Amino acid sequence: MPAQSHRSDPRILGWRTLEQDHRCLAELLRPGFSVLDVGCGTGAITAGIARAVEPEGHVVGVDRDEVLLDMARTEHAEIENLQFERGDATALNFRERFDIVTSARALQWIAEPGLVIENMKHAAKRGGMVVVLDYNHTQNQWDPEPPPEFKVCYDAFLAWRQGNGWDNEMADHLPGLFRSAGLVSVSSRAQDEVVKRGEPEFAWQSYLWSGTLQHVAKQLIAAGFCTEAQLEKALEKYNSWAKTSLARQTLAMRATIGIVP
Ligand SMILES: C[S@@+](CC[C@H](N)C(=O)[O-])C[C@H]1O[C@@H](n2cnc3c(N)ncnc32)[C@H](O)[C@@H]1O
């Protein structure tokens, strides 16, 4: 992987499903569709896509991370209409091949999202759809407010991302990028990830920020955005607050859809 890169936590990726975590796409899929999933990670959502379009439909998952792709291939080996390929979203070579080209939570990690949208458009057939789901990390909300020690490291995380050219408000910039790429009938809808205490997803969704901070800890510290002591304190406070106090977490997301003219 490139130096200024980031590997997503495979545990978190593996807990996701098409129906829960890419709802807008789930509604658009039909049996027989061909679909490209860009930034597919461990393929949890991609496998759901393959099941939704079988038996005639076919799905390709692309990711630049060979380690995550190996997990995807092992985990979903039994799904016949599903294939995983290594590829960089900024250099896709597919031309007019898919009914739907989608990406979830990947453009937030790419410094040239406009180029990726153009590549996704070229990969879709005329009249086909591009469907992208992503975060606005500046709009996330917790009830009650998380401990200040966590907020210090969360702000450091956002500053580190921004320093790497990764858009913290990716979700809100997608419609403009779609139009610039020449996609038409562009629409965008909120698709927040909301979880409340007592719900089945609460355990892993409330772990998400603790897991994410641990996962990027070395990079945040090495780049000088926070100290090891600050991170340790943030995790300790966050974990105990998530266990006893957190009632509701809302991660701000939008799904944007465009048609290839
Ligand atoms: C947060 S994960 C999302 C995985 C999955 N789509 C999901 O929603 O759970 C982001 C994925 O994008 C991949 N990714 C990041 N930059 C990429 C690029 N330039 N080309 C291809 N994949 C990329 C990462 O390797 C990672 O698997």
The ligand as an SDF file (V2000), in Angstrom:
LIG
                    3D

 27 29  0  0  0  0  0  0  0  0999 V2000
  -13.9600    1.6330    5.0660 C   0  0  0  0  0  0  0  0  0  0  0  0
  -13.5900    0.3720    3.8850 S   0  0  0  0  0  0  0  0  0  0  0  0
  -15.1970    0.0300    3.2160 C   0  0  0  0  0  0  0  0  0  0  0  0
  -15.3910   -1.4010    2.8030 C   0  0  0  0  0  0  0  0  0  0  0  0
  -16.8260   -1.7320    2.3880 C   0  0  0  0  0  0  0  0  0  0  0  0
  -17.1620   -1.0740    1.1430 N   0  0  0  0  0  0  0  0  0  0  0  0
  -17.8000   -1.3480    3.4820 C   0  0  0  0  0  0  0  0  0  0  0  0
  -18.6350   -0.4610    3.2630 O   0  0  0  0  0  0  0  0  0  0  0  0
  -17.7340   -1.9450    4.5620 O   0  0  0  0  0  0  0  0  0  0  0  0
  -12.7970    1.2430    2.5760 C   0  0  0  0  0  0  0  0  0  0  0  0
  -12.2020    0.3250    1.5300 C   0  0  0  0  0  0  0  0  0  0  0  0
  -11.7420    1.0820    0.4200 O   0  0  0  0  0  0  0  0  0  0  0  0
  -10.5160    0.5360   -0.0170 C   0  0  0  0  0  0  0  0  0  0  0  0
   -9.7900    1.5650   -0.7570 N   0  0  0  0  0  0  0  0  0  0  0  0
   -9.2910    2.7300   -0.2790 C   0  0  0  0  0  0  0  0  0  0  0  0
   -8.6840    3.4050   -1.2640 N   0  0  0  0  0  0  0  0  0  0  0  0
   -8.8020    2.6580   -2.3980 C   0  0  0  0  0  0  0  0  0  0  0  0
   -8.3850    2.8230   -3.7440 C   0  0  0  0  0  0  0  0  0  0  0  0
   -7.7020    3.9010   -4.1390 N   0  0  0  0  0  0  0  0  0  0  0  0
   -8.6840    1.8520   -4.6330 N   0  0  0  0  0  0  0  0  0  0  0  0
   -9.3690    0.7400   -4.2580 C   0  0  0  0  0  0  0  0  0  0  0  0
   -9.7820    0.5320   -2.9990 N   0  0  0  0  0  0  0  0  0  0  0  0
   -9.5130    1.4830   -2.0670 C   0  0  0  0  0  0  0  0  0  0  0  0
   -9.8350    0.1010    1.2660 C   0  0  0  0  0  0  0  0  0  0  0  0
   -8.7890   -0.8260    1.0250 O   0  0  0  0  0  0  0  0  0  0  0  0
  -10.9910   -0.4710    2.0450 C   0  0  0  0  0  0  0  0  0  0  0  0
  -11.1710   -1.8270    1.7900 O   0  0  0  0  0  0  0  0  0  0  0  0
  1  2  1  0
  2  3  1  0
  2 10  1  0
  3  4  1  0
  4  5  1  0
  5  6  1  0
  5  7  1  0
  7  8  2  0
  7  9  1  0
 10 11  1  0
 11 12  1  0
 11 26  1  0
 12 13  1  0
 13 14  1  0
 13 24  1  0
 14 15  1  0
 14 23  1  0
 15 16  2  0
 16 17  1  0
 17 18  1  0
 17 23  2  0
 18 19  1  0
 18 20  2  0
 20 21  1  0
 21 22  2  0
 22 23  1  0
 24 25  1  0
 24 26  1  0
 26 27  1  0
M  CHG  2   2   1   9  -1
M  END
$$$$
